[in-house]
Amino acid sequence: QVQLVESGGGLVQAGGSLRLSCAASGRTVSRIHMGWFRQAPGKERELVARVTWSGATTYYADSVKGRFTISRDNAKNTVYLQMNGLKPEDTAVYYCAASYEWTGEAGGMDYWGKGTLVTVSS
């Protein structure tokens, strides 16, 4: 089993920045791909960004390209999501997820955190 715990959410004004962290624990965390998803009220959960277990490859949703950066520190078993230039439409619960296969589908993720709320005011 892998446990994921997110932190770093909060309230920020439009144009501001936040950094989310996801601490992973359990077996084989260094060889697991990681991703961030988000879910706004009344909307489906969507992929925001993902990173391979080595950190060499990343993927971003078009809506966050150029504003968000995903990274990981395998020595600390932690993945980060740096969010700059936040917009009100970024308001959502952000979930950390992990998978042994390289996939961007929510249904393909093996483990999930409980989520952290990000609220961007206009």
Secondary structure per residue as TSV (DSSP state, phi and psi in degrees):
chain	resnum	aa	ss	phi	psi
A	1	Q	-	360.0	150.2
A	2	V	E	-123.7	131.2
A	3	Q	E	-107.2	137.3
A	4	L	E	-124.9	130.2
A	5	V	E	-129.6	117.1
A	6	E	E	-89.8	154.5
A	7	S	E	-154.1	165.1
A	8	G	-	106.0	-4.9
A	9	G	-	-70.4	170.2
A	10	G	E	163.5	-166.3
A	11	L	E	-103.2	131.4
A	12	V	E	-143.5	150.8
A	13	Q	E	-79.8	155.4
A	14	A	T	-55.0	137.0
A	15	G	T	92.2	-11.3
A	16	G	-	-82.5	-174.8
A	17	S	-	-132.2	152.0
A	18	L	E	-143.7	153.5
A	19	R	E	-123.9	120.2
A	20	L	E	-92.4	145.5
A	21	S	E	-124.5	149.8
A	22	C	E	-136.1	112.1
A	23	A	E	-93.4	128.0
A	24	A	E	-109.6	144.4
A	25	S	E	-144.7	156.8
A	26	G	E	121.1	-162.5
A	27	R	T	-81.0	142.0
A	28	T	T	53.3	39.6
A	29	V	G	-70.8	-22.8
A	30	S	G	-76.4	-13.8
A	31	R	G	-113.5	29.9
A	32	I	-	-121.8	136.0
A	33	H	E	-75.5	148.8
A	34	M	E	-127.8	152.7
A	35	G	E	-151.9	163.4
A	36	W	E	-117.7	131.7
A	37	F	E	-119.4	165.1
A	38	R	E	-143.0	155.1
A	39	Q	E	-141.3	116.9
A	40	A	-	-91.0	157.3
A	41	P	T	-55.2	129.2
A	42	G	T	77.4	4.9
A	43	K	S	-120.3	163.0
A	44	E	-	-77.6	156.8
A	45	R	-	-69.1	134.3
A	46	E	E	-130.2	150.7
A	47	L	E	-73.2	134.7
A	48	V	E	-102.2	-51.8
A	49	A	E	-160.6	156.6
A	50	R	E	-148.0	159.3
A	51	V	E	-143.1	141.2
A	52	T	-	-70.1	166.4
A	53	W	T	-60.6	-29.6
A	54	S	T	-84.5	-15.8
A	55	G	S	85.7	-0.3
A	56	A	S	-76.4	-27.8
A	57	T	-	-124.9	134.7
A	58	T	E	-129.7	161.5
A	59	Y	E	-143.2	141.2
A	60	Y	E	-131.1	144.9
A	61	A	-	-67.2	148.2
A	62	D	T	-56.6	-34.3
A	63	S	T	-67.4	-16.5
A	64	V	T	-120.1	-3.3
A	65	K	T	-57.0	134.6
A	66	G	T	85.2	-11.1
A	67	R	T	-115.7	-35.3
A	68	F	E	-108.6	148.5
A	69	T	E	-135.2	126.5
A	70	I	E	-101.1	140.9
A	71	S	E	-151.5	167.6
A	72	R	E	-145.0	151.1
A	73	D	E	-123.5	99.8
A	74	N	T	-68.9	-24.2
A	75	A	T	-66.9	-27.9
A	76	K	T	-104.8	0.6
A	77	N	T	52.3	45.0
A	78	T	E	-133.9	138.6
A	79	V	E	-116.6	145.7
A	80	Y	E	-122.1	154.4
A	81	L	E	-132.9	105.4
A	82	Q	E	-86.1	122.0
A	83	M	E	-118.0	114.8
A	84	N	-	-115.4	160.6
A	85	G	S	57.4	42.9
A	86	L	-	-64.7	145.3
A	87	K	-	-121.5	156.1
A	88	P	G	-54.7	-32.6
A	89	E	G	-72.6	-5.3
A	90	D	G	-83.5	-6.2
A	91	T	-	-61.0	124.4
A	92	A	E	-177.9	170.1
A	93	V	E	-87.1	126.9
A	94	Y	E	-101.7	128.8
A	95	Y	E	-115.0	136.3
A	96	C	E	-88.9	141.1
A	97	A	E	-142.3	157.2
A	98	A	E	-138.2	146.9
A	99	S	E	-149.5	151.4
A	100	Y	S	-85.6	-19.0
A	101	E	S	-104.0	149.2
A	102	W	-	-81.6	99.9
A	103	T	-	-145.9	151.4
A	104	G	-	-107.0	5.8
A	105	E	-	-85.8	131.0
A	106	A	G	-57.2	-37.4
A	107	G	G	-68.8	-14.1
A	108	G	G	-94.3	-3.1
A	109	M	-	-79.6	142.3
A	110	D	S	-91.2	-28.9
A	111	Y	E	-140.0	149.2
A	112	W	E	-135.0	145.9
A	113	G	-	-84.9	179.1
A	114	K	-	-87.5	-12.4
A	115	G	-	98.5	155.4
A	116	T	E	-138.3	136.7
A	117	L	E	-85.4	130.5
A	118	V	E	-116.6	123.8
A	119	T	E	-122.2	124.3
A	120	V	E	-113.4	117.7
A	121	S	E	-93.0	149.1
A	122	S	-	-90.9	360.0
